[in-house]
Amino acid sequence: MWFGRTRRLLEIRRAWAKPVARERRLETIAASHAERCAALGTRALDARAWADLDLDDVFVAIDRTTSTLGQHALYHRLRTAPVGDHLDEFETLVERMRGDDATTRERAQLALSRLQDPQGYDVWWLGAADSLERQPWYSLFPVLTAITVALAVAALFWTAAIVPLVAMVAVNMAVRYATDERTIAIARSFRQLAPLIATAESLRFLDDSAHGSITGALRADVPSLARLKLISRWVNGNPFMLSFNSNGLALAVADLVEIVYEYLNIAFLLDATGVHVALQDLTVHRHALIRAVAATGEVDAAISVASYRQDLPMWTRPVFSAPGSSVELEDVVHPLLQDAVANSLVLRSGQGVLVTGSNMSGKSTFLRTVGVNAVLAQTIGTCLARTYAAPVFVVRSCIGRSDDLLGGKSYYLAEVEALLGLVEASETADCCLFLLDELFRGTNAVERIAAGEAVLRELLLSRPGHDKHHVALAATHDGELVDLLSDAFDAWHFGDSLGPDGLAFDHRLRHGPATSRNAIALLRLSGAPESLVSRATKSADRLDRERGVTLARR
C-alpha cells in the first residue's frame, strides 16, 4: 500500500505542468458530455464550431487530468456554452491548485487516481427520474435473503435446518436464473458508484466558501451516499475499490474474494437484494449523487487547468464586458502552434473584419485563434494572449470544408444550410462571434461574391427594435467584398513576399486589404513559359479593370 502510494505520488510530480500522452476515448467522452447535458439541461457549443476550431486537439493539449472522470468533466466544461458553470469559483479553485501549497493538490490527485476506469464513470443518466426500472416484486429479494441467512445460522447449531436451507438455496438459484438478466443489468449500473463516492469523501477537505458552488456538494451530499457506496462495493466485485493501476498481488486477492462472493451470491441472492436497497437509496439521493460526482470531476478539471497554465509561456485571464462593447485582443496566439506569431486586433460591436491574403498566409488559422481563445476564456478563464477583453459570445462558425456523406449532401448544400443557421442565430438575443472562411467556394465568381456579401451583411444588419451586437470575422480571396462591405467590415490582411525559394510568410496581421499579387509571379519562379506568364498577367489586368477591383500594386 505504502509503495503503491509513493509510486503514484512520484508519477504525479513528474507529470506536473507537462503534456500527458495517453489514449483518450474521445467518442466515449463526447457521449458522456451529451448525457450530462441531457441530465442537467446544459447548453453546449454546437458540433460544427467544435470541429471547425479543432477543439478535440485543444482538449488533448489541455488535458492533464488524473482520472477519467476529470477528463470527462474538463471536456464538458470546454464544450459548455456560452460560459462554463460557476466560472469565477472555478477560477478560485484553479488558482488554489496552482498555488505554493503543492501538498493540497497532490493529496487531491492521489484520491482521484483510483478513478481510472476506461469507461469514465459515466453515471449522468442516473440523474433522470426514470433511469432505472423498479418493479414491486424486487421486495421479495431481501425476504428470500433473510430467510436463507437465518437457516444458515440455524444449521450451525441444528442439523434439521440443513434440509430447508438446501431447499431455500435451490429456490434462490431458480429465482436468480429467472431474474438474472434484469438484476445484473441494474447491478452493473451501480458498480462505478463505490469508487466515485469514496473519492468524493476523500476530497471533502477541499470544500471552501470561496468555491462552494463547486465543492460544497463534497461536504453536504456525500454523507447521505454512505449506504449506496457500501452496496456498490459488493455488487461491483471489487470490495477493496482497487484502482486499475494497483499491484498484481492486490488484484489477485481481490479476484479470489470475487470468486468466493459469487458463490455466496448464488446461494443468498446478495446482488439482487443489493439492487432492491440501492434503488430505494437512489430514489431518495439521486440528485446528491449527481452533485457529488460533478464536484469530484470539477476538482480534477481545475487541477488540469492549473497544470496547463503553469506550462504556458504567456497567458491571461479574460476581462468580460457588456454586450455592445469592443473586443480587444493583444498578442493573441493559437494554443496548438509552437512559436506562434502573436497578433493584435480591436473589433467594434456590430462590425466585422474581412481578412485577406494568400493561401497559407494565416487567414484560417487566425479565425481559429480568435474562436479558440473565446471558448477558453468563457470556459476555463484562460486566454493565450497578453490582453483579452470582450463581451461573452456564442461562438458560431463555418470554416471546415467537407461533404455531408451520410446526409447525401454536397459541400455547397451543406455550407448553405450551415450559413442559414448562422443567419438565424443572428436574429436571437445572443451576442455572437461569427467565424467564416471562404464563403461559397466552388461556385462561380459572380454568385459567390454576391451571396457572400448578402450573408455577411445580414449577420450584422440591425433592425428597428433589434440592435445586433454581433462580431464577424471572414477570410476571403475576393477583393470585391472589401469594396462592397467597406461600410460594415474593416479590412485586414496577411502579407507574403516572393523570394528565390518561393513564397514567404511572416504571419503578421496588417491593416488594409492585401496588396500583393504573387500567384502569377510564382508561376514564373516555378519555370512556367514566359508566354504563359505574360498571357496570365494581361488577363488579370483586364479582369481588374472590368470588375473594378481596387488593388494597389507593389
LINJOMO-V584233 format. One record per residue. N is the residue number from 1. RES is the residue in one small letter. SS is DSSP state (H for helix, E for strand, - for the rest). PSI is psi in whole degrees, -180 to 180 (999 if undefined). D_LAST is the distance of its C-alpha to the last C-alpha in whole Angstrom. Layout:
BEGIN
n	res	ss	psi	d_last
N	RES	SS	PSI	D_LAST
N	RES	SS	PSI	D_LAST
END
This chain:
BEGIN
n	res	ss	psi	d_last
1	m	-	-49	72
2	w	H	-41	71
3	f	H	-44	70
4	g	H	-41	68
5	r	H	-42	67
6	t	H	-41	66
7	r	H	-44	64
8	r	H	-38	62
9	l	H	-40	61
10	l	H	-40	60
11	e	H	-40	57
12	i	H	-43	56
13	r	H	-37	55
14	r	H	-32	53
15	a	H	-10	51
16	w	-	133	50
17	a	-	31	47
18	k	-	148	46
19	p	-	149	45
20	v	-	117	47
21	a	-	116	47
22	r	-	166	50
23	e	-	134	50
24	r	-	124	49
25	r	-	82	51
26	l	H	-33	48
27	e	H	-41	50
28	t	H	-42	53
29	i	H	-42	51
30	a	H	-38	49
31	a	H	-40	53
32	s	H	-42	54
33	h	H	-44	52
34	a	H	-42	52
35	e	H	-38	56
36	r	H	-42	56
37	c	H	-41	54
38	a	H	-40	56
39	a	H	-38	59
40	l	H	-5	58
41	g	-	32	56
42	t	-	141	52
43	r	-	141	49
44	a	E	152	46
45	l	-	133	43
46	d	-	157	42
47	a	H	-35	42
48	r	H	-48	39
49	a	H	-41	37
50	w	H	-44	39
51	a	H	-44	38
52	d	H	-36	34
53	l	-	7	34
54	d	-	42	36
55	l	H	-17	38
56	d	H	-45	41
57	d	H	-37	39
58	v	H	-42	38
59	f	H	-45	42
60	v	H	-40	43
61	a	H	-34	41
62	i	H	-28	43
63	d	-	107	46
64	r	-	31	48
65	t	-	158	52
66	t	-	-34	55
67	s	-	158	56
68	t	H	-28	56
69	l	H	-43	57
70	g	H	-36	54
71	q	H	-47	51
72	h	H	-39	52
73	a	H	-40	52
74	l	H	-45	49
75	y	H	-46	47
76	h	H	-42	49
77	r	H	-45	48
78	l	H	-29	44
79	r	H	-1	44
80	t	E	135	46
81	a	-	150	45
82	p	-	-16	43
83	v	-	139	45
84	g	-	152	47
85	d	-	135	51
86	h	-	53	52
87	l	H	-41	49
88	d	H	-42	50
89	e	H	-32	53
90	f	H	-40	51
91	e	H	-43	49
92	t	H	-41	52
93	l	H	-41	54
94	v	H	-47	50
95	e	H	-31	51
96	r	H	-40	54
97	m	H	-22	54
98	r	H	-3	51
99	g	-	-175	53
100	d	-	-21	55
101	d	-	83	58
102	a	H	-21	57
103	t	H	-41	61
104	t	H	-48	61
105	r	H	-46	57
106	e	H	-35	59
107	r	H	-42	62
108	a	H	-42	60
109	q	H	-37	59
110	l	H	-41	62
111	a	H	-42	63
112	l	H	-21	60
113	s	-	-15	61
114	r	-	-13	64
115	l	-	73	61
116	q	-	26	60
117	d	-	126	61
118	p	-	-24	58
119	q	-	-13	59
120	g	-	13	58
121	y	-	54	61
122	d	-	94	60
123	v	-	11	62
124	w	H	-30	60
125	w	H	-20	62
126	l	H	-14	65
127	g	H	-17	64
128	a	-	141	65
129	a	-	-31	69
130	d	-	28	69
131	s	-	-36	68
132	l	-	133	71
133	e	-	128	74
134	r	-	118	77
135	q	-	145	81
136	p	H	-33	84
137	w	H	-5	86
138	y	H	-23	83
139	s	H	-14	86
140	l	H	-27	89
141	f	H	-53	87
142	p	H	-28	88
143	v	H	-48	91
144	l	H	-41	91
145	t	H	-45	90
146	a	H	-42	92
147	i	H	-44	95
148	t	H	-43	94
149	v	H	-42	94
150	a	H	-43	97
151	l	H	-37	99
152	a	H	-42	97
153	v	H	-42	99
154	a	H	-36	102
155	a	H	-22	102
156	l	-	-24	102
157	f	-	-13	105
158	w	-	106	107
159	t	-	-24	107
160	a	-	-17	108
161	a	H	-9	104
162	i	H	-41	103
163	v	H	-52	103
164	p	H	-29	102
165	l	H	-46	99
166	v	H	-40	98
167	a	H	-42	99
168	m	H	-38	96
169	v	H	-40	94
170	a	H	-41	94
171	v	H	-45	93
172	n	H	-39	90
173	m	H	-39	89
174	a	H	-42	90
175	v	H	-43	88
176	r	H	-42	85
177	y	H	-40	85
178	a	H	-31	85
179	t	H	6	82
180	d	H	-46	80
181	e	H	-43	77
182	r	H	-48	77
183	t	H	-35	77
184	i	H	-39	75
185	a	H	-41	72
186	i	H	-42	73
187	a	H	-38	74
188	r	H	-32	71
189	s	H	-25	69
190	f	H	-7	70
191	r	-	-28	70
192	q	-	-7	67
193	l	H	-37	68
194	a	H	-54	70
195	p	H	-32	67
196	l	H	-49	65
197	i	H	-40	68
198	a	H	-40	69
199	t	H	-43	65
200	a	H	-39	65
201	e	H	-42	68
202	s	H	-23	67
203	l	-	4	64
204	r	H	-24	66
205	f	H	-16	66
206	l	H	-15	62
207	d	-	131	63
208	d	-	144	62
209	s	H	-24	62
210	a	H	-26	58
211	h	H	40	57
212	g	H	-29	60
213	s	H	-22	59
214	i	H	-50	58
215	t	H	-7	61
216	g	H	-32	63
217	a	H	-26	64
218	l	H	-34	65
219	r	H	-38	68
220	a	H	-36	69
221	d	-	-28	69
222	v	H	-41	70
223	p	H	-32	73
224	s	H	-7	74
225	l	H	9	73
226	a	H	-45	75
227	r	H	-36	77
228	l	H	-38	75
229	k	H	-44	73
230	l	H	-44	77
231	i	H	-43	77
232	s	H	-35	74
233	r	H	-34	75
234	w	H	-35	77
235	v	H	-17	76
236	n	-	1	73
237	g	-	14	75
238	n	-	67	73
239	p	-	-24	76
240	f	-	-2	74
241	m	-	50	71
242	l	-	144	70
243	s	-	169	66
244	f	-	-16	64
245	n	-	22	64
246	s	-	161	67
247	n	-	164	69
248	g	H	-37	71
249	l	H	-45	75
250	a	H	-41	74
251	l	H	-35	73
252	a	H	-43	76
253	v	H	-42	78
254	a	H	-39	76
255	d	H	-39	76
256	l	H	-44	80
257	v	H	-39	81
258	e	H	-38	79
259	i	H	-46	81
260	v	H	-44	84
261	y	H	-39	83
262	e	H	-39	82
263	y	H	-43	86
264	l	H	-36	87
265	n	H	-41	84
266	i	H	-40	86
267	a	H	-36	89
268	f	H	3	89
269	l	-	44	86
270	l	H	-44	84
271	d	H	-34	80
272	a	H	-42	81
273	t	H	-39	83
274	g	H	-39	80
275	v	H	-44	78
276	h	H	-49	80
277	v	H	-40	80
278	a	H	-38	77
279	l	H	-37	76
280	q	H	-46	78
281	d	H	-42	76
282	l	H	-36	73
283	t	H	-39	74
284	v	H	-39	75
285	h	H	21	72
286	r	H	-49	69
287	h	H	-33	67
288	a	H	-40	68
289	l	H	-48	67
290	i	H	-42	63
291	r	H	-41	63
292	a	H	-41	64
293	v	H	-42	62
294	a	H	-43	58
295	a	H	-41	59
296	t	H	-45	60
297	g	H	-38	56
298	e	H	-36	54
299	v	H	-46	56
300	d	H	-39	54
301	a	H	-40	51
302	a	H	-40	51
303	i	H	-41	52
304	s	H	-45	49
305	v	H	-38	46
306	a	H	-42	48
307	s	H	-41	47
308	y	H	-46	44
309	r	H	-39	43
310	q	H	-25	45
311	d	H	-12	42
312	l	-	137	39
313	p	-	-27	37
314	m	-	133	36
315	w	-	164	37
316	t	E	159	38
317	r	-	146	40
318	p	-	153	39
319	v	E	115	40
320	f	E	137	41
321	s	E	174	40
322	a	-	154	42
323	p	-	137	40
324	g	-	-12	38
325	s	-	160	36
326	s	-	162	33
327	v	E	126	32
328	e	E	116	31
329	l	E	120	29
330	e	E	124	29
331	d	E	50	28
332	v	E	141	29
333	v	-	164	29
334	h	-	136	30
335	p	-	-16	34
336	l	-	-4	33
337	l	-	129	31
338	q	-	138	31
339	d	-	44	29
340	a	-	145	27
341	v	-	125	24
342	a	-	141	25
343	n	E	156	23
344	s	E	151	24
345	l	E	142	24
346	v	E	127	27
347	l	E	132	28
348	r	-	141	30
349	s	-	138	33
350	g	-	6	33
351	q	-	168	29
352	g	E	173	26
353	v	E	129	23
354	l	E	124	21
355	v	E	119	19
356	t	E	170	16
357	g	E	171	14
358	s	-	165	15
359	n	-	143	18
360	m	-	4	20
361	s	-	-22	17
362	g	-	9	20
363	k	H	-56	21
364	s	H	-39	24
365	t	H	-38	25
366	f	H	-40	24
367	l	H	-46	26
368	r	H	-36	29
369	t	H	-46	29
370	v	H	-45	29
371	g	H	-45	32
372	v	H	-43	34
373	n	H	-33	34
374	a	H	-43	35
375	v	H	-46	38
376	l	H	-38	39
377	a	H	-42	39
378	q	H	-7	42
379	t	H	-38	44
380	i	H	9	44
381	g	-	33	43
382	t	-	120	40
383	c	E	136	36
384	l	-	78	34
385	a	-	167	32
386	r	-	-35	33
387	t	E	136	33
388	y	E	110	34
389	a	E	122	35
390	a	E	160	36
391	p	E	169	38
392	v	-	126	40
393	f	-	150	38
394	v	E	118	39
395	v	E	122	37
396	r	E	147	36
397	s	E	160	33
398	c	E	83	32
399	i	-	-56	30
400	g	-	151	32
401	r	-	120	32
402	s	-	154	35
403	d	-	150	38
404	d	E	88	41
405	l	-	-41	44
406	l	-	-37	47
407	g	-	-4	46
408	g	-	32	45
409	k	E	142	42
410	s	-	166	39
411	y	H	-44	36
412	y	H	-46	35
413	l	H	-41	38
414	a	H	-39	38
415	e	H	-41	35
416	v	H	-45	36
417	e	H	-40	39
418	a	H	-42	37
419	l	H	-37	35
420	l	H	-30	38
421	g	H	-38	40
422	l	H	-40	37
423	v	H	-43	37
424	e	H	-41	41
425	a	H	-31	40
426	s	-	-15	38
427	e	-	-4	42
428	t	-	174	44
429	a	-	-8	44
430	d	-	151	42
431	c	-	111	39
432	c	E	147	37
433	l	E	110	34
434	f	E	132	32
435	l	E	119	29
436	l	E	137	28
437	d	E	117	26
438	e	-	68	24
439	l	-	138	27
440	f	-	31	29
441	r	-	146	27
442	g	-	-9	29
443	t	-	176	29
444	n	-	156	28
445	a	H	-43	25
446	v	H	-50	26
447	e	H	-36	29
448	r	H	-47	27
449	i	H	-44	25
450	a	H	-47	28
451	a	H	-39	30
452	g	H	-44	27
453	e	H	-42	27
454	a	H	-44	31
455	v	H	-47	31
456	l	H	-39	29
457	r	H	-39	30
458	e	H	-35	34
459	l	H	-32	34
460	l	H	-6	33
461	l	-	115	35
462	s	-	156	38
463	r	E	162	41
464	p	-	125	44
465	g	-	1	46
466	h	E	89	43
467	d	-	124	40
468	k	-	129	38
469	h	-	29	37
470	h	-	164	35
471	v	E	137	31
472	a	E	133	29
473	l	E	126	26
474	a	E	130	24
475	a	E	138	22
476	t	-	154	20
477	h	-	-9	17
478	d	-	102	18
479	g	H	-24	16
480	e	H	-34	19
481	l	H	-31	21
482	v	H	-44	18
483	d	H	-44	19
484	l	H	-31	23
485	l	-	21	24
486	s	-	-24	22
487	d	-	-17	25
488	a	-	-20	27
489	f	E	129	24
490	d	E	147	21
491	a	E	131	18
492	w	E	163	17
493	h	E	161	15
494	f	E	127	15
495	g	-	174	12
496	d	-	166	11
497	s	E	153	10
498	l	E	118	12
499	g	E	-173	14
500	p	-	-22	18
501	d	-	11	19
502	g	E	-160	17
503	l	E	141	15
504	a	E	140	16
505	f	-	139	16
506	d	-	-4	17
507	h	-	32	18
508	r	-	132	18
509	l	E	131	18
510	r	E	151	15
511	h	E	147	16
512	g	-	168	14
513	p	-	163	13
514	a	-	139	10
515	t	-	-5	7
516	s	-	150	6
517	r	-	96	8
518	n	-	-5	10
519	a	H	-44	14
520	i	H	-38	14
521	a	H	-34	12
522	l	H	-31	15
523	l	H	-45	18
524	r	H	-45	17
525	l	H	-29	17
526	s	-	3	21
527	g	-	17	22
528	a	-	149	22
529	p	-	145	23
530	e	H	-33	21
531	s	H	-38	22
532	l	H	-46	21
533	v	H	-43	18
534	s	H	-44	18
535	r	H	-41	20
536	a	H	-40	18
537	t	H	-45	14
538	k	H	-40	17
539	s	H	-40	18
540	a	H	-43	15
541	d	H	-43	14
542	r	H	-43	18
543	l	H	-37	18
544	d	H	-43	15
545	r	H	-43	17
546	e	H	-36	20
547	r	H	-5	20
548	g	-	31	18
549	v	-	132	15
550	t	-	90	13
551	l	-	126	9
552	a	-	139	7
553	r	-	145	4
554	r	-	999	0
END
